[in-house]
């Protein structure tokens, strides 16, 4: 098994992480006091973290999403958003993440008068601050933003237009998130068609709490280049009694086209999309060589880091250092950064980092 120290020191790439799902508990309490937010259930950081994690682990995506009321509640001012974004970059870098695409729905922070563009400006400035602080501590990270529209609201086209305005300042893709049931991706076709006309990137939360129709619509109608979660693609895969595996047409398409799956095992257990890590489709999909990537989703709500997710799947499936590198390269190849930037990070950071770890491993075994 991989040691946690080895996992933390390995260079990692993260494609699916929500800004409002990764706040430090102490920061929530500080911001609540500073901006007169009075709805917190407790002002003790440990108790608040435990309360949020208990609330998130209720085997329902809709119930899981309810826990965001407090994180979003304290992200209504520009300085608050900047602080959260800066600390996000610092925390990820300290965990060994060298490239991260962190998503947020700017419409969630407009409750006190901020515009979508002001939210984006604060988010991206916070990322810059956090990158600089991390570099000063010896941890370099590249931060990008995915701009998300919320399914249950009616601003997706407006949010998509905002994403395009910030494409040259750190925004790399458009996404929709929120409850899947009753909100199919095709409800937002105008937004997706606009983004596609602008030659911009699309990832869509699909196949998390809802099944194959959500994935099919996301791919064939909306132009998704990656699937946020995509865990329910397993419903189109049949494992025969003799151990043979038969893929349906949609699963075959996803694998053949190398469509990345932004998988978040612990979060999927908490939302009820999987019964446990050991029973998560991650194992089957990686063995079938789908373009699997490993992600955090919401670090606060699920009590995880990218290192802890790698440790969990290593404990369950014995992935080892070689497959950890494969998963990391999957993520970096699937990133929405420009090709030359992806190639630089792969060749100058990820491959040398794993070569160094393999050398250390060999030295220990010798």
N, C-alpha and C positions, 0 to 999 in steps of 0.2 A: 504494500500500500504506500501511496504517496504521503510524505509527512506534510503537516500544515505549513511548516516553515518553507519547504520546497515549493509548495503551491503558491504561497504568498510572494516568494521571490521570482516566480516564473512570470514573464511578461504575458499579460492577458488583454483581450479585446472584448468590449461589452457593447451589444447592439440594442438591448431592450432594458431600459432603466427609466423609471418615472421620477422626475425632479420632486414632485410633491409626495412621493412615496419613500423618500430617503432622508428626511430631515433628522438632525440630531434632537433627541428629546429635550435637552437643555436649551437648544435654540428655540424650539416651540414655546417653551416657558418664558424665555427672555423676550421674544417678540410679542407674546400675548400681553405681557406687562407693559412693554413699550408702546404698543398700539391699542391698548384698552380692549383687548379681546377677552371676554369674561366667561367663556363657555367651557373651558378646560375641565375635565373631571378631577384633575389633581395637579398640583404644582411641584410634585416630587418627580425628578427625571426617571428614576427606575420604575416607579409606580406607573407613570404615564406610558413608558415603553411597554410595560406588561399589559396595561389596559388596552392599548392599541393592538397588540399582538393577539390578545384574547379575542378582541372584536373581529379581527381579520380572519381568524381560523374558525369559520362557521360553515364551511363547505358550500358556500354560495357566492358567486361572483357579485350579485347585487348587494348582499350583506357585506362582503369584503369592501366594496366601494364606499360604503357608509362611513368607514373609519377616516376617510380623507377630509371630512368636514373640518377637522381641527387643523390639519396641515395647511389646507387651502385658506382656512380662516385667518391664519397669521401671515399669509402671503398676498396682502392687498396693498402694500406700499412698496415703492421702488427700492428703498434701502433694504427692506426685508427680503425681497426677491434676490437682490444682489448678494446678500449674506448667504442665503440658502444655496445659491448657485456656486458661490466661491467655496463653501464648505463641501459641497458635493464633489467638486473637482479634487479638493485636498483629500477627502476620504477615499475616493476611488484610487487616486495615485498612491496613497499609503498602502493600499491593498495590492499593489502591483499591476493595476490596470494602466496600460500605456495608450490605449485609444478607447474613447467612449462616445456613444451617441445617446444623449439623455433627452427624453421627450417631456414636453409639458404642453398643456392646453392654455394658451394665454387668456382665453375668455374667462377662465376660472379666477383670474386676479383683477377683474374689472369692477368688482363690487363697490369700490370706493372712488371710482372715477378714472382709474388708469385706462388708457387706450391699449388696444392690442399691440401697437408698435412700442409703446412705453414699456409694456411687460417684456417684449422681446429684447429691447435695448438693455433692460436691467438684467435679464437672464444671461445674455451674451457677455455683458460687461463683467458680471459675476464669474462666469467661466474664465475670462481672461485673468481676473484677480487670482482665482484659485489655481490656475495653471502656473502663474508666476510664483506664488507661495510654495506650491509643490516642488517646482524646479529648484527653489532656494533650499529646500530640504533634501535635495538629491533624488526626487521622484518626478520624472518627466511624464507628462500626459498630454494628449491631444484631445480636446473637448469639442464636440459638435452638437448641434441642437436639431431635434426632430419636432416639428410644429404639429400639434395635435388638435383636431376638432372633436368635440364631444357629441356622441351619437344622440343623446337625449335633448340637445339644444338645436337651434336652427340657424347656426352661423358658419357652417362648414365652408361655404364658398368664400365668405369674408375672411375666415382663418387661412384658407388656401392662398388667397391673394396676399395676406400678410406674410406667409411663408416665402412666397416668391420675392417680396420686397427685401427680405433678409438673407437671400440665398448667397450673396457675396460677402456676408459678414459672419458666417458660421452656421446658418441653417442649411441642412442637407436633404430634408425630406418632409413630406406631409403624411399624416396618419389620422385615422379616426379610432377612438377608444370609447369605453363606457359599456353599458349593458348591450349584449349582442341580441338577445331575444326581443323581437319586435322592432329591431332597428337594423335591418339588413344593409350591407354595404351599398346596394343599389339606390338607397334613399339619397345618397350623396353624389350621384353621378355627375352633377354639374361641377362640383368641386374637383372630382378626379379628372374629368375631361379637361378642365382648365389647367390643372397641374401637368397633365400629359402634353398638352399643346405648348406648354412653356418648357418642355424638355427637362422637367424636374422629377425627383424620385418619389416613389410611393411605397409605404409599408402600411399594412392594415391589420388591426386586431381581428383575427378570424380563427374560428375553430378552437376557441377556448371553452366557452360555456355552451356554444351552439355547434351543430355538426357540419356535415359535408356541404350543405347548401351555402353556408356562410363562406367557406373556403372557395367554392366554385365561383360564386359571385365576385368575391374579392379578386380572383385571378382573371376570370374570363370577361367580366364586365367593367371592372374598375381599374385593371392594369397594375395590380400589386406586384412588386418585384420581390418582396419578402412577406412572410406571414408572421404576424405577431402571435406567438404561441403555436398555432397550427396543430395542436396536440390531437385534435379529433380526426386528422387524416388517417389515424390508425383504424377508424371505422371502415375504411376502404381497403383494409388489409386482412386477409384470412390466413390464419395459421392452421394448417391441416393436422389431423391426428398423428400422422407420421413425422411431423416436424417441418414439413414443406410449407412454403409461404407463397400465397397467391395475391398479387396486387390488382386492385380494380383500376379502371381507366383514369380516375382522378389521381390516385396515388402514383400510378405509373407516370402520369404527366408531370407531377411535382418532382419526382425523383429524376426523370429523364432531363427535365429542364434545369435541374440543379437549383430549384427555388429554395432559398434559405428558410429554415424554420427557427424562429427566435424562441427557443424553449426555456421555460422557467419552472423547473420541477417543484421546488418547495412551494412557490406561489400556487401552482396547479393543485397541489395537495390541499392547501388552505381553501381554495375556491371550490373544491370538489371535482375538479377536472380529472384528478387521478386519486386513487385510494391511498397510495403511499409512494415514497421514492422507489422502493423495490419493484412496485407494480407500474411505474410510470412508463409510457411508450418510448421514452428516450432510449432505452436499451435496445428495443427492437429496431427502432428507426436508425440508430447509429450502426447496428450490425448489418442492416440492409443498405447502408451507405447513402442515406438521404443526406442533404446538406444541413446537418444538425449544428446548431450553435447553442452555447450555454449562457444563461443570463440570470439576472437578479429579479427583475420586475420591480418590486418595491422593497427596498432593503429594511426600512423601518417596520412596515406592516408584517413582513414575513421573518424579520429577525435574521437576515442573511447578509453575506457579502459574496462577491464572486468567488473568493477563495473557499468560503464555506460550502458553496454550491459544488465546486469541483471536489472538495473533500467528501461530500455526501454521495455524489455519483461514483467516486472512486471506491468508497466503502461498499456501495451496493453492487457495482458492476466491474470493479477492478480495471479501470481504464488505463492506469499507468501513465508515465511521463510521455510516451510516444503518442498516445491518443489524446492526451491533454494538448499537445502541440498541434495535432490534427484539428481538434475543435477550435483552437485559437486561430489557426490559419483559415479555417472555414469562415470564422467571423470576420477576419480582416479582409479576406477576398470578397466578402459580401457587404462590406461597409460602403457607405454612400460618399465617402471622401473621394476626391479625384484619384484617378489611376496612379499617377506618379507619387502621390502621397501614400497611398496604400502600399505600393511597391517599396517605397523607402522604409516604411515601418516594418514590413515583412523582412526585408533584407538586412536592415541595419539594427533592428531591435529584437524582433521575435526570434528569428532563426539563430542569431548569435546567443541570445539568452538561453534557449533550450540546448544549444550545443554546449554551453558552459555547464548547465545543470547535468547533462549526460556525462560530461567529463568528471564532475564531482561524484556522481553516482558510481561510475566505473572505478574511481579511486577508492571509494568506500568499500566496494565489493572486493577489490584487490587486497 
